[in-house]
Amino acid sequence: MLDPVSASRLQFALTTIVHIIFPVMSMGLAPFLIYFTWKDIRSDAPVYEQLRRFWTKIFAVSFVVGTVTGIVLEFEFGTNFAAFSTTAGELFGGPLATEGMMAFMLEATFLGVFVFGREKASDALYMVSAVAVGLGTWLSAVWILVANSWMQTPRGYELARESGHLVVLLVDPIAAYANPRFPWMFVHMQNAAVLSVALFMAGVAAYHIWRGGIGADDGGQSAEFWRKTLKIAIVVLLVTAPLQVIHGDAYGRHVYETQPQKFAAMEAVWETDSYVPEYIFAIPTSLDDLTDPRAKELFGIGIPGGASWLASGGDPQAQITGLNEFETESPPVAIVFWSFRLMVAAGFWFVLLAFWAGYRWLTGELYDDDLLHKAFVVSSLLGIFAVEVGWIVTEVGRQPWVIQGVLKTSEGVSAGLSGLEATITLVGFVVVYTGLLALYTYVVQRIIRNGPPAIDGAEPAQSTPSEGVTVDD
């Protein structure tokens, strides 16, 4: 049986790791759907109607499951982290309430029109519904990230005692809600969501092209759909992949300036040092190094002075404060360090993949490069994986604080929660969320296997021939 602190942290981690998949899909799909809707209205090409209808199905499923899992997360603030809610409720509750009343209601109100109203609504109203759904999706991210970024860099508050409890009083809403971390988190998260969906779209399209033998001269309705999907995804990847790396570099510098202990954990720097290498790829030299990595004892591909350069903005000799210099306990360094390596490696791979595909497009070999298609298929879920490990760096790297410098995670757990209760609910959540994720995966797979919808009464061409069926059949 686990203690209530460990069980509560694991439960919240589990529910967050599963939940984040669905907002990534809906936020990432939102700009694509707005574009598909606009092209469907303005263009006579039936492929844009197919694109809109096909990807709207996946968006709708992601929205529904994301809503269910998101509500559970908010309940956990009361069931497992009541002390945190008591302390930060005045500041933390506002953004969450605004997210529900503003963003969620906007999205939910127009979603019915967008999903079911194409034949009943005018072009103008339908376009408005597409924009409103997309805007609502992104506004949800605004308020969630306002709350989370404040936990990373709290501003605009005062501490007081009420009925014997430590509470945070909001004294400057602008300073609190426009805290220095918010713009960094918002740009990085939203770009990551669009990048992740572009990778997913490219992977699905590449699979059908690779397995179905869809070449450049294939005139089938389904063939045109997957070719168009792949090209649109590549265009988006060529923009978002480099931007994520460039922005991530600047974001890392901001973390060093505002959360130096987290930055030291990201680079596994225990003793204050300069000219610290940035390991893009690292291998532990012993099993102990896997669970207790230290920058000077790892073997890998690194940039000499890279971490110092990242921290300072251009000086490879800059000094990085080691973890031993901080008074509070260190974050779980191994989790933060290796998660950061995985995120960085994925980011560089996305850039390489995007330019590889762009080059093949320019040479006219985009539909003939099976190795590229396989790379897209393998990478189709790597964007979501990168988001997951990125959030692990963000949240685990802040430990032991739930509110940086204000309240520790162990102090935020519900006082009346027993280890038995927390463990039982943790096990229950593992079972339920595993089943929910499996069901979501099954539904999305069914949508993908069915392929694009038929237009004008025509049956959709089969991208992948059924086993045992010949042309003569």
Contacts in CASP RR format, 6 or more apart in sequence:
PFRMAT RR
TARGET T0000
AUTHOR 0000-0000-0000
METHOD contacts of the structure
MODEL  1
MLDPVSASRLQFALTTIVHIIFPVMSMGLAPFLIYFTWKDIRSDAPVYEQ
LRRFWTKIFAVSFVVGTVTGIVLEFEFGTNFAAFSTTAGELFGGPLATEG
MMAFMLEATFLGVFVFGREKASDALYMVSAVAVGLGTWLSAVWILVANSW
MQTPRGYELARESGHLVVLLVDPIAAYANPRFPWMFVHMQNAAVLSVALF
MAGVAAYHIWRGGIGADDGGQSAEFWRKTLKIAIVVLLVTAPLQVIHGDA
YGRHVYETQPQKFAAMEAVWETDSYVPEYIFAIPTSLDDLTDPRAKELFG
IGIPGGASWLASGGDPQAQITGLNEFETESPPVAIVFWSFRLMVAAGFWF
VLLAFWAGYRWLTGELYDDDLLHKAFVVSSLLGIFAVEVGWIVTEVGRQP
WVIQGVLKTSEGVSAGLSGLEATITLVGFVVVYTGLLALYTYVVQRIIRN
GPPAIDGAEPAQSTPSEGVTVDD
1 419 0 8 1.000
1 420 0 8 1.000
1 423 0 8 1.000
2 10 0 8 1.000
2 419 0 8 1.000
2 422 0 8 1.000
2 423 0 8 1.000
2 426 0 8 1.000
3 419 0 8 1.000
3 422 0 8 1.000
4 80 0 8 1.000
4 413 0 8 1.000
4 414 0 8 1.000
4 416 0 8 1.000
4 417 0 8 1.000
4 418 0 8 1.000
4 419 0 8 1.000
4 421 0 8 1.000
4 422 0 8 1.000
5 409 0 8 1.000
5 410 0 8 1.000
5 413 0 8 1.000
7 419 0 8 1.000
7 422 0 8 1.000
7 423 0 8 1.000
7 425 0 8 1.000
7 426 0 8 1.000
8 76 0 8 1.000
8 80 0 8 1.000
8 81 0 8 1.000
8 413 0 8 1.000
8 414 0 8 1.000
8 417 0 8 1.000
8 422 0 8 1.000
9 409 0 8 1.000
10 426 0 8 1.000
11 76 0 8 1.000
11 80 0 8 1.000
11 422 0 8 1.000
11 425 0 8 1.000
11 426 0 8 1.000
11 429 0 8 1.000
12 73 0 8 1.000
12 76 0 8 1.000
12 80 0 8 1.000
12 81 0 8 1.000
13 395 0 8 1.000
14 426 0 8 1.000
14 429 0 8 1.000
14 430 0 8 1.000
14 433 0 8 1.000
15 69 0 8 1.000
15 72 0 8 1.000
15 73 0 8 1.000
15 76 0 8 1.000
15 429 0 8 1.000
15 433 0 8 1.000
16 73 0 8 1.000
16 391 0 8 1.000
16 395 0 8 1.000
17 388 0 8 1.000
17 391 0 8 1.000
18 69 0 8 1.000
18 433 0 8 1.000
18 436 0 8 1.000
18 437 0 8 1.000
19 66 0 8 1.000
19 69 0 8 1.000
19 70 0 8 1.000
19 72 0 8 1.000
19 73 0 8 1.000
20 387 0 8 1.000
20 388 0 8 1.000
20 391 0 8 1.000
21 62 0 8 1.000
21 384 0 8 1.000
21 437 0 8 1.000
21 440 0 8 1.000
22 62 0 8 1.000
22 63 0 8 1.000
22 65 0 8 1.000
22 66 0 8 1.000
22 69 0 8 1.000
22 440 0 8 1.000
23 62 0 8 1.000
23 66 0 8 1.000
23 137 0 8 1.000
23 140 0 8 1.000
23 141 0 8 1.000
23 193 0 8 1.000
24 192 0 8 1.000
24 193 0 8 1.000
24 196 0 8 1.000
24 197 0 8 1.000
24 384 0 8 1.000
24 387 0 8 1.000
25 58 0 8 1.000
25 59 0 8 1.000
25 62 0 8 1.000
25 196 0 8 1.000
25 197 0 8 1.000
25 200 0 8 1.000
25 384 0 8 1.000
26 59 0 8 1.000
26 62 0 8 1.000
26 63 0 8 1.000
26 66 0 8 1.000
26 137 0 8 1.000
27 137 0 8 1.000
27 138 0 8 1.000
27 140 0 8 1.000
27 141 0 8 1.000
27 190 0 8 1.000
27 193 0 8 1.000
27 194 0 8 1.000
28 190 0 8 1.000
28 193 0 8 1.000
28 194 0 8 1.000
28 196 0 8 1.000
28 197 0 8 1.000
29 55 0 8 1.000
29 58 0 8 1.000
29 59 0 8 1.000
29 62 0 8 1.000
29 197 0 8 1.000
30 59 0 8 1.000
30 133 0 8 1.000
30 134 0 8 1.000
30 137 0 8 1.000
30 138 0 8 1.000
31 134 0 8 1.000
31 194 0 8 1.000
32 51 0 8 1.000
32 55 0 8 1.000
32 197 0 8 1.000
32 201 0 8 1.000
32 232 0 8 1.000
32 236 0 8 1.000
33 52 0 8 1.000
33 55 0 8 1.000
33 56 0 8 1.000
33 59 0 8 1.000
33 114 0 8 1.000
33 130 0 8 1.000
33 133 0 8 1.000
33 134 0 8 1.000
34 130 0 8 1.000
34 131 0 8 1.000
34 134 0 8 1.000
35 232 0 8 1.000
36 48 0 8 1.000
36 51 0 8 1.000
36 52 0 8 1.000
36 55 0 8 1.000
37 52 0 8 1.000
37 114 0 8 1.000
37 126 0 8 1.000
37 127 0 8 1.000
37 130 0 8 1.000
38 127 0 8 1.000
38 130 0 8 1.000
39 45 0 8 1.000
39 48 0 8 1.000
39 51 0 8 1.000
40 48 0 8 1.000
40 49 0 8 1.000
40 51 0 8 1.000
40 52 0 8 1.000
41 123 0 8 1.000
41 126 0 8 1.000
41 127 0 8 1.000
46 221 0 8 1.000
46 455 0 8 1.000
46 456 0 8 1.000
47 224 0 8 1.000
47 225 0 8 1.000
47 228 0 8 1.000
49 455 0 8 1.000
50 221 0 8 1.000
50 225 0 8 1.000
50 452 0 8 1.000
50 453 0 8 1.000
50 455 0 8 1.000
51 225 0 8 1.000
51 228 0 8 1.000
51 229 0 8 1.000
51 232 0 8 1.000
51 452 0 8 1.000
53 452 0 8 1.000
53 453 0 8 1.000
54 225 0 8 1.000
54 447 0 8 1.000
54 451 0 8 1.000
54 452 0 8 1.000
54 453 0 8 1.000
55 201 0 8 1.000
56 114 0 8 1.000
56 115 0 8 1.000
57 447 0 8 1.000
58 444 0 8 1.000
58 447 0 8 1.000
60 111 0 8 1.000
60 115 0 8 1.000
61 440 0 8 1.000
61 443 0 8 1.000
61 444 0 8 1.000
61 447 0 8 1.000
62 440 0 8 1.000
63 107 0 8 1.000
63 111 0 8 1.000
63 137 0 8 1.000
65 436 0 8 1.000
65 440 0 8 1.000
67 104 0 8 1.000
68 436 0 8 1.000
69 433 0 8 1.000
69 436 0 8 1.000
74 96 0 8 1.000
77 84 0 8 1.000
77 85 0 8 1.000
77 92 0 8 1.000
78 85 0 8 1.000
78 414 0 8 1.000
79 414 0 8 1.000
79 417 0 8 1.000
79 425 0 8 1.000
80 413 0 8 1.000
80 414 0 8 1.000
80 417 0 8 1.000
80 422 0 8 1.000
81 402 0 8 1.000
81 412 0 8 1.000
81 413 0 8 1.000
81 414 0 8 1.000
82 412 0 8 1.000
82 413 0 8 1.000
82 414 0 8 1.000
82 415 0 8 1.000
82 417 0 8 1.000
83 165 0 8 1.000
83 411 0 8 1.000
83 412 0 8 1.000
83 413 0 8 1.000
83 414 0 8 1.000
83 415 0 8 1.000
84 92 0 8 1.000
84 402 0 8 1.000
84 403 0 8 1.000
84 407 0 8 1.000
84 412 0 8 1.000
84 413 0 8 1.000
85 92 0 8 1.000
86 165 0 8 1.000
86 167 0 8 1.000
87 165 0 8 1.000
87 166 0 8 1.000
87 167 0 8 1.000
87 168 0 8 1.000
87 403 0 8 1.000
87 406 0 8 1.000
87 407 0 8 1.000
87 412 0 8 1.000
88 151 0 8 1.000
88 168 0 8 1.000
88 403 0 8 1.000
88 407 0 8 1.000
89 167 0 8 1.000
89 168 0 8 1.000
90 167 0 8 1.000
90 168 0 8 1.000
90 169 0 8 1.000
90 170 0 8 1.000
91 150 0 8 1.000
91 157 0 8 1.000
91 168 0 8 1.000
91 170 0 8 1.000
91 176 0 8 1.000
92 147 0 8 1.000
92 150 0 8 1.000
92 151 0 8 1.000
93 147 0 8 1.000
94 147 0 8 1.000
95 143 0 8 1.000
95 144 0 8 1.000
95 146 0 8 1.000
95 147 0 8 1.000
95 150 0 8 1.000
95 177 0 8 1.000
96 143 0 8 1.000
96 144 0 8 1.000
96 147 0 8 1.000
98 143 0 8 1.000
99 139 0 8 1.000
99 140 0 8 1.000
99 142 0 8 1.000
99 143 0 8 1.000
99 144 0 8 1.000
100 140 0 8 1.000
100 143 0 8 1.000
102 139 0 8 1.000
102 143 0 8 1.000
103 136 0 8 1.000
103 137 0 8 1.000
103 138 0 8 1.000
103 139 0 8 1.000
103 140 0 8 1.000
103 142 0 8 1.000
103 143 0 8 1.000
104 136 0 8 1.000
104 140 0 8 1.000
106 132 0 8 1.000
106 135 0 8 1.000
106 136 0 8 1.000
106 139 0 8 1.000
107 132 0 8 1.000
107 133 0 8 1.000
107 134 0 8 1.000
107 135 0 8 1.000
107 136 0 8 1.000
107 137 0 8 1.000
107 139 0 8 1.000
107 140 0 8 1.000
109 132 0 8 1.000
110 128 0 8 1.000
110 129 0 8 1.000
110 132 0 8 1.000
110 133 0 8 1.000
111 129 0 8 1.000
111 133 0 8 1.000
112 129 0 8 1.000
113 121 0 8 1.000
113 125 0 8 1.000
113 126 0 8 1.000
113 129 0 8 1.000
114 126 0 8 1.000
114 129 0 8 1.000
114 130 0 8 1.000
114 132 0 8 1.000
114 133 0 8 1.000
117 126 0 8 1.000
117 129 0 8 1.000
118 126 0 8 1.000
121 129 0 8 1.000
138 190 0 8 1.000
141 186 0 8 1.000
141 189 0 8 1.000
141 190 0 8 1.000
141 193 0 8 1.000
142 186 0 8 1.000
145 182 0 8 1.000
145 185 0 8 1.000
145 186 0 8 1.000
145 189 0 8 1.000
146 177 0 8 1.000
146 179 0 8 1.000
146 182 0 8 1.000
148 185 0 8 1.000
149 179 0 8 1.000
149 181 0 8 1.000
149 182 0 8 1.000
149 184 0 8 1.000
149 185 0 8 1.000
149 186 0 8 1.000
150 176 0 8 1.000
150 177 0 8 1.000
150 179 0 8 1.000
150 181 0 8 1.000
150 182 0 8 1.000
151 398 0 8 1.000
151 402 0 8 1.000
151 403 0 8 1.000
151 404 0 8 1.000
152 179 0 8 1.000
152 181 0 8 1.000
152 185 0 8 1.000
152 258 0 8 1.000
152 259 0 8 1.000
152 394 0 8 1.000
152 398 0 8 1.000
152 404 0 8 1.000
153 179 0 8 1.000
153 180 0 8 1.000
153 181 0 8 1.000
153 258 0 8 1.000
153 259 0 8 1.000
153 404 0 8 1.000
154 168 0 8 1.000
154 176 0 8 1.000
154 179 0 8 1.000
154 403 0 8 1.000
154 404 0 8 1.000
154 405 0 8 1.000
154 406 0 8 1.000
155 172 0 8 1.000
155 175 0 8 1.000
155 176 0 8 1.000
155 179 0 8 1.000
155 180 0 8 1.000
156 170 0 8 1.000
156 171 0 8 1.000
156 172 0 8 1.000
156 173 0 8 1.000
156 175 0 8 1.000
156 176 0 8 1.000
157 168 0 8 1.000
157 169 0 8 1.000
157 170 0 8 1.000
157 171 0 8 1.000
157 172 0 8 1.000
157 176 0 8 1.000
158 168 0 8 1.000
158 169 0 8 1.000
158 171 0 8 1.000
159 166 0 8 1.000
159 167 0 8 1.000
159 168 0 8 1.000
159 169 0 8 1.000
159 406 0 8 1.000
160 166 0 8 1.000
160 167 0 8 1.000
160 169 0 8 1.000
161 167 0 8 1.000
166 407 0 8 1.000
168 403 0 8 1.000
168 406 0 8 1.000
170 176 0 8 1.000
180 254 0 8 1.000
180 258 0 8 1.000
181 254 0 8 1.000
181 258 0 8 1.000
184 250 0 8 1.000
184 251 0 8 1.000
184 254 0 8 1.000
185 394 0 8 1.000
187 247 0 8 1.000
188 244 0 8 1.000
188 247 0 8 1.000
188 248 0 8 1.000
188 251 0 8 1.000
189 387 0 8 1.000
191 240 0 8 1.000
191 243 0 8 1.000
191 244 0 8 1.000
191 247 0 8 1.000
192 244 0 8 1.000
192 383 0 8 1.000
192 386 0 8 1.000
192 387 0 8 1.000
193 387 0 8 1.000
194 236 0 8 1.000
194 240 0 8 1.000
195 236 0 8 1.000
195 237 0 8 1.000
195 240 0 8 1.000
195 241 0 8 1.000
195 244 0 8 1.000
195 350 0 8 1.000
195 383 0 8 1.000
196 383 0 8 1.000
196 384 0 8 1.000
196 386 0 8 1.000
196 387 0 8 1.000
198 233 0 8 1.000
198 234 0 8 1.000
198 236 0 8 1.000
198 237 0 8 1.000
198 240 0 8 1.000
199 233 0 8 1.000
199 237 0 8 1.000
199 350 0 8 1.000
199 376 0 8 1.000
199 379 0 8 1.000
199 380 0 8 1.000
199 381 0 8 1.000
199 382 0 8 1.000
199 383 0 8 1.000
200 380 0 8 1.000
200 381 0 8 1.000
200 383 0 8 1.000
200 384 0 8 1.000
201 229 0 8 1.000
201 230 0 8 1.000
201 232 0 8 1.000
201 233 0 8 1.000
202 229 0 8 1.000
202 230 0 8 1.000
202 233 0 8 1.000
202 234 0 8 1.000
202 237 0 8 1.000
202 357 0 8 1.000
202 376 0 8 1.000
202 379 0 8 1.000
202 380 0 8 1.000
203 233 0 8 1.000
203 376 0 8 1.000
203 377 0 8 1.000
203 379 0 8 1.000
203 380 0 8 1.000
204 229 0 8 1.000
204 380 0 8 1.000
204 448 0 8 1.000
205 226 0 8 1.000
205 227 0 8 1.000
205 229 0 8 1.000
205 230 0 8 1.000
205 233 0 8 1.000
205 376 0 8 1.000
206 230 0 8 1.000
206 372 0 8 1.000
206 373 0 8 1.000
206 374 0 8 1.000
206 376 0 8 1.000
206 377 0 8 1.000
207 373 0 8 1.000
207 376 0 8 1.000
207 377 0 8 1.000
207 380 0 8 1.000
208 214 0 8 1.000
208 222 0 8 1.000
208 226 0 8 1.000
208 451 0 8 1.000
208 463 0 8 1.000
208 464 0 8 1.000
209 215 0 8 1.000
209 226 0 8 1.000
209 227 0 8 1.000
209 230 0 8 1.000
209 367 0 8 1.000
209 373 0 8 1.000
209 463 0 8 1.000
210 370 0 8 1.000
210 373 0 8 1.000
210 374 0 8 1.000
210 377 0 8 1.000
211 463 0 8 1.000
211 464 0 8 1.000
212 463 0 8 1.000
212 464 0 8 1.000
212 465 0 8 1.000
214 222 0 8 1.000
214 223 0 8 1.000
214 226 0 8 1.000
214 227 0 8 1.000
214 367 0 8 1.000
214 463 0 8 1.000
215 223 0 8 1.000
215 227 0 8 1.000
215 367 0 8 1.000
215 368 0 8 1.000
216 227 0 8 1.000
216 364 0 8 1.000
216 366 0 8 1.000
216 367 0 8 1.000
216 368 0 8 1.000
220 461 0 8 1.000
221 452 0 8 1.000
221 454 0 8 1.000
221 455 0 8 1.000
221 458 0 8 1.000
221 460 0 8 1.000
221 461 0 8 1.000
222 451 0 8 1.000
222 452 0 8 1.000
222 460 0 8 1.000
222 461 0 8 1.000
222 462 0 8 1.000
222 463 0 8 1.000
223 461 0 8 1.000
223 463 0 8 1.000
225 451 0 8 1.000
225 452 0 8 1.000
225 460 0 8 1.000
226 452 0 8 1.000
226 463 0 8 1.000
227 367 0 8 1.000
230 366 0 8 1.000
230 376 0 8 1.000
231 361 0 8 1.000
231 366 0 8 1.000
234 354 0 8 1.000
234 357 0 8 1.000
234 358 0 8 1.000
234 361 0 8 1.000
234 366 0 8 1.000
237 350 0 8 1.000
237 353 0 8 1.000
237 354 0 8 1.000
237 357 0 8 1.000
238 354 0 8 1.000
238 355 0 8 1.000
238 358 0 8 1.000
241 347 0 8 1.000
241 350 0 8 1.000
241 351 0 8 1.000
241 353 0 8 1.000
241 354 0 8 1.000
242 351 0 8 1.000
242 354 0 8 1.000
244 347 0 8 1.000
244 350 0 8 1.000
245 347 0 8 1.000
245 348 0 8 1.000
245 351 0 8 1.000
249 310 0 8 1.000
252 263 0 8 1.000
252 310 0 8 1.000
252 311 0 8 1.000
253 310 0 8 1.000
253 311 0 8 1.000
253 312 0 8 1.000
253 313 0 8 1.000
255 262 0 8 1.000
255 263 0 8 1.000
255 266 0 8 1.000
256 263 0 8 1.000
256 310 0 8 1.000
256 311 0 8 1.000
256 312 0 8 1.000
256 320 0 8 1.000
259 397 0 8 1.000
259 398 0 8 1.000
259 404 0 8 1.000
260 321 0 8 1.000
260 326 0 8 1.000
261 323 0 8 1.000
261 326 0 8 1.000
261 328 0 8 1.000
261 330 0 8 1.000
261 331 0 8 1.000
262 331 0 8 1.000
262 336 0 8 1.000
262 393 0 8 1.000
262 397 0 8 1.000
262 398 0 8 1.000
263 311 0 8 1.000
263 320 0 8 1.000
264 270 0 8 1.000
264 320 0 8 1.000
264 321 0 8 1.000
264 322 0 8 1.000
264 323 0 8 1.000
264 326 0 8 1.000
265 323 0 8 1.000
265 330 0 8 1.000
265 331 0 8 1.000
265 332 0 8 1.000
265 333 0 8 1.000
265 336 0 8 1.000
265 337 0 8 1.000
265 397 0 8 1.000
266 336 0 8 1.000
266 337 0 8 1.000
266 340 0 8 1.000
266 393 0 8 1.000
266 397 0 8 1.000
267 276 0 8 1.000
267 278 0 8 1.000
267 295 0 8 1.000
267 307 0 8 1.000
267 320 0 8 1.000
267 337 0 8 1.000
267 340 0 8 1.000
268 293 0 8 1.000
268 294 0 8 1.000
268 295 0 8 1.000
268 298 0 8 1.000
268 333 0 8 1.000
268 337 0 8 1.000
269 276 0 8 1.000
269 294 0 8 1.000
269 295 0 8 1.000
269 307 0 8 1.000
269 320 0 8 1.000
269 321 0 8 1.000
269 322 0 8 1.000
269 323 0 8 1.000
270 294 0 8 1.000
270 295 0 8 1.000
270 322 0 8 1.000
270 323 0 8 1.000
270 324 0 8 1.000
271 322 0 8 1.000
271 324 0 8 1.000
272 319 0 8 1.000
272 320 0 8 1.000
272 321 0 8 1.000
272 322 0 8 1.000
272 324 0 8 1.000
272 325 0 8 1.000
273 295 0 8 1.000
273 296 0 8 1.000
273 319 0 8 1.000
273 320 0 8 1.000
273 322 0 8 1.000
274 308 0 8 1.000
274 317 0 8 1.000
274 318 0 8 1.000
274 319 0 8 1.000
274 320 0 8 1.000
275 304 0 8 1.000
275 305 0 8 1.000
275 308 0 8 1.000
275 316 0 8 1.000
275 317 0 8 1.000
276 295 0 8 1.000
276 305 0 8 1.000
276 306 0 8 1.000
276 307 0 8 1.000
276 308 0 8 1.000
276 320 0 8 1.000
277 295 0 8 1.000
277 302 0 8 1.000
277 303 0 8 1.000
277 304 0 8 1.000
277 305 0 8 1.000
277 306 0 8 1.000
277 307 0 8 1.000
278 302 0 8 1.000
278 303 0 8 1.000
278 305 0 8 1.000
278 306 0 8 1.000
278 307 0 8 1.000
278 309 0 8 1.000
278 310 0 8 1.000
279 295 0 8 1.000
279 298 0 8 1.000
279 300 0 8 1.000
279 301 0 8 1.000
279 302 0 8 1.000
279 341 0 8 1.000
280 301 0 8 1.000
280 302 0 8 1.000
280 303 0 8 1.000
280 341 0 8 1.000
280 344 0 8 1.000
280 345 0 8 1.000
280 348 0 8 1.000
281 300 0 8 1.000
281 301 0 8 1.000
281 302 0 8 1.000
281 341 0 8 1.000
281 345 0 8 1.000
282 293 0 8 1.000
282 298 0 8 1.000
282 299 0 8 1.000
282 300 0 8 1.000
282 301 0 8 1.000
282 302 0 8 1.000
282 341 0 8 1.000
283 298 0 8 1.000
283 299 0 8 1.000
283 300 0 8 1.000
284 290 0 8 1.000
284 293 0 8 1.000
284 298 0 8 1.000
284 299 0 8 1.000
285 297 0 8 1.000
285 298 0 8 1.000
285 299 0 8 1.000
289 297 0 8 1.000
289 298 0 8 1.000
290 334 0 8 1.000
291 334 0 8 1.000
292 333 0 8 1.000
292 334 0 8 1.000
293 333 0 8 1.000
293 334 0 8 1.000
293 337 0 8 1.000
293 338 0 8 1.000
295 307 0 8 1.000
303 309 0 8 1.000
304 316 0 8 1.000
305 316 0 8 1.000
305 317 0 8 1.000
306 316 0 8 1.000
307 320 0 8 1.000
308 315 0 8 1.000
308 316 0 8 1.000
308 317 0 8 1.000
308 318 0 8 1.000
308 319 0 8 1.000
308 320 0 8 1.000
309 315 0 8 1.000
309 316 0 8 1.000
309 318 0 8 1.000
311 318 0 8 1.000
311 320 0 8 1.000
312 318 0 8 1.000
323 330 0 8 1.000
323 333 0 8 1.000
328 400 0 8 1.000
328 401 0 8 1.000
329 400 0 8 1.000
331 396 0 8 1.000
331 397 0 8 1.000
331 398 0 8 1.000
331 399 0 8 1.000
331 400 0 8 1.000
332 396 0 8 1.000
332 397 0 8 1.000
332 399 0 8 1.000
335 392 0 8 1.000
335 396 0 8 1.000
336 392 0 8 1.000
336 393 0 8 1.000
336 396 0 8 1.000
336 397 0 8 1.000
339 389 0 8 1.000
339 390 0 8 1.000
339 392 0 8 1.000
339 393 0 8 1.000
339 396 0 8 1.000
340 389 0 8 1.000
340 390 0 8 1.000
340 393 0 8 1.000
342 385 0 8 1.000
342 386 0 8 1.000
342 389 0 8 1.000
343 386 0 8 1.000
343 389 0 8 1.000
343 390 0 8 1.000
343 393 0 8 1.000
346 382 0 8 1.000
346 383 0 8 1.000
346 385 0 8 1.000
346 386 0 8 1.000
346 389 0 8 1.000
347 386 0 8 1.000
349 379 0 8 1.000
349 382 0 8 1.000
350 379 0 8 1.000
350 382 0 8 1.000
350 383 0 8 1.000
350 386 0 8 1.000
353 375 0 8 1.000
353 376 0 8 1.000
353 379 0 8 1.000
356 372 0 8 1.000
356 375 0 8 1.000
357 366 0 8 1.000
357 372 0 8 1.000
357 376 0 8 1.000
358 366 0 8 1.000
360 366 0 8 1.000
360 369 0 8 1.000
360 372 0 8 1.000
366 372 0 8 1.000
398 404 0 8 1.000
399 409 0 8 1.000
400 408 0 8 1.000
400 409 0 8 1.000
400 410 0 8 1.000
401 407 0 8 1.000
401 408 0 8 1.000
401 409 0 8 1.000
402 408 0 8 1.000
402 409 0 8 1.000
402 411 0 8 1.000
402 412 0 8 1.000
451 460 0 8 1.000
451 463 0 8 1.000
452 460 0 8 1.000
453 460 0 8 1.000
454 460 0 8 1.000
END
